[in-house]
């Protein structure tokens, strides 16, 4: 399955440090414009089959999702499927890390899944976002820039996050 949106950012820090950030799903809210965190359900961290309950916010709207890790290769790949509280699959997210001579490249992928009804009616009603792919381009750019800033600045997010230089592939399909 090809991602609907794929964005990448070079980070001048090793894959071990970046992996520690992106695999810490309970604290991903510090890097996201929509996710505010969550908690592992019955476990302590990423592994195939691990479950996570996430909380998201858009203005006054708040909603919860349930995620299950479907691929996990430490310091390389973390993929999880997201379902609504009713068990309906709504998306898949993936973080891919590739080592480079100067650190690593972090790629965030979003896969649009779910039924037409979820995309057209339920999703926008719950989240307040009519253009989910359009928002996710912004969200992924923001997240990658925040992870980069945090990792490269010894755990400090410095200044305004500029995400305009991320490489991308967008398929509105």
C-alpha positions in Angstrom: 0.0 0.0 0.0 1.4 3.4 -1.0 1.0 6.3 1.4 -1.5 9.0 0.6 0.9 11.6 2.0 4.7 11.1 2.6 7.0 13.9 3.9 10.6 13.7 4.9 13.1 15.8 6.9 16.8 15.4 7.4 17.8 15.6 11.0 21.4 16.1 12.2 20.9 13.5 15.1 21.3 9.7 15.0 18.4 7.4 14.5 18.6 6.2 18.1 17.7 9.7 19.5 15.0 10.3 16.8 13.5 6.8 17.3 13.2 7.6 21.1 11.1 10.6 20.2 8.7 9.2 17.5 8.2 5.9 19.2 7.1 7.6 22.5 3.5 8.0 21.4 2.2 9.2 24.8 4.4 12.3 24.3 3.9 13.0 20.6 1.5 15.8 21.5 4.5 18.0 22.1 5.2 17.8 18.3 1.7 17.8 16.8 -0.8 20.5 16.0 -3.7 18.1 16.6 -2.6 15.1 18.8 -2.3 16.0 22.5 -0.9 12.7 23.7 -2.4 9.5 25.0 -1.3 6.3 26.8 -0.2 2.7 26.1 -3.0 0.2 26.8 -1.8 -2.8 28.7 1.8 -2.3 27.7 4.8 -0.1 28.0 5.8 0.9 24.5 6.0 0.1 20.8 5.9 -3.5 19.7 3.8 -5.3 17.1 0.4 -5.8 18.7 0.8 -3.0 21.3 -2.2 -0.8 21.7 -2.4 2.9 22.2 -5.3 5.3 23.1 -4.7 8.7 21.6 -6.3 12.1 22.3 -6.7 14.7 19.6 -8.0 18.3 19.6 -9.2 20.9 17.1 -10.3 24.0 19.0 -13.2 23.0 21.3 -13.5 19.5 19.6 -11.7 16.6 21.3 -11.8 13.0 20.3 -10.1 9.7 21.1 -8.7 7.0 18.9 -7.4 3.5 19.4 -4.2 2.5 17.6 -2.5 -0.8 17.2 1.1 -1.2 16.2 1.3 -3.3 13.1 5.0 -3.0 12.2 7.9 -2.2 14.6 11.6 -2.4 13.7 13.4 -0.4 16.4 15.3 2.6 15.1 13.9 1.9 11.6 10.1 1.7 11.3 6.9 2.2 13.4 3.5 1.7 11.8 0.2 1.8 13.5 -3.5 1.5 12.4 -5.9 4.0 13.9 -9.5 3.2 14.7 -12.4 5.2 16.0 -13.7 4.4 19.4 -16.3 2.3 17.6 -13.6 0.1 16.0 -13.8 1.5 12.5 -10.4 1.8 10.8 -9.8 5.4 9.9 -6.0 5.7 9.0 -2.6 4.3 9.1 0.5 6.2 10.2 4.1 5.3 9.8 7.5 6.7 10.8 10.5 5.5 8.8 14.1 6.3 9.8 17.1 6.1 7.5 20.6 6.7 8.8 22.8 9.2 6.9 26.4 10.3 7.3 25.1 13.4 9.2 22.3 11.9 11.2 19.1 10.5 9.7 16.1 11.2 7.5 12.7 10.9 9.2 9.8 10.2 7.0 6.2 10.3 8.2 3.5 8.6 6.1 -0.2 8.9 6.3 -2.4 6.3 4.6 -6.0 7.2 3.9 -8.2 4.2 4.7 -11.7 3.8 5.8 -15.1 3.9 4.1 -16.5 6.8 2.0 -19.0 7.4 4.9 -16.2 7.9 7.4 -14.3 10.3 5.1 -17.3 12.3 4.0 -19.5 12.5 7.1 -18.3 11.0 10.3 -14.6 12.2 10.2 -15.5 15.9 9.5 -18.3 15.9 12.1 -16.0 14.5 14.8 -12.8 16.4 13.9 -14.1 19.5 12.4 -11.8 19.0 9.4 -13.4 18.8 6.0 -10.1 18.6 4.1 -8.2 15.9 6.0 -5.5 15.4 3.4 -4.9 19.1 3.2 -4.6 19.4 6.9 -2.4 16.4 7.2 0.2 17.9 4.9 0.4 20.8 7.3 0.3 18.5 10.3 3.1 16.3 9.1 5.3 19.3 8.1 4.7 20.7 11.6 5.5 17.4 13.4 8.7 16.8 11.4 9.9 20.3 12.0 9.1 20.0 15.7 10.9 16.7 16.1 13.9 18.1 14.2 14.1 21.2 16.3 13.7 19.3 19.6 16.3 16.6 18.6 18.9 19.1 17.3 18.5 21.5 20.2 19.0 19.2 23.1 15.4 18.8 23.9 14.4 22.4 23.4 12.0 23.6 20.7 13.4 26.9 19.6 11.6 29.7 17.8 8.8 29.3 15.2 8.7 25.9 13.4 9.4 26.3 9.7 8.3 23.3 7.8 8.4 24.6 4.2 11.5 22.7 3.2 10.1 19.2 3.7 10.1 16.9 0.6 6.7 15.6 -0.2 4.6 13.3 -2.2 0.9 14.0 -2.1 -1.7 11.8 -3.8 -5.3 13.1 -3.2 -6.6 9.8 -4.6 
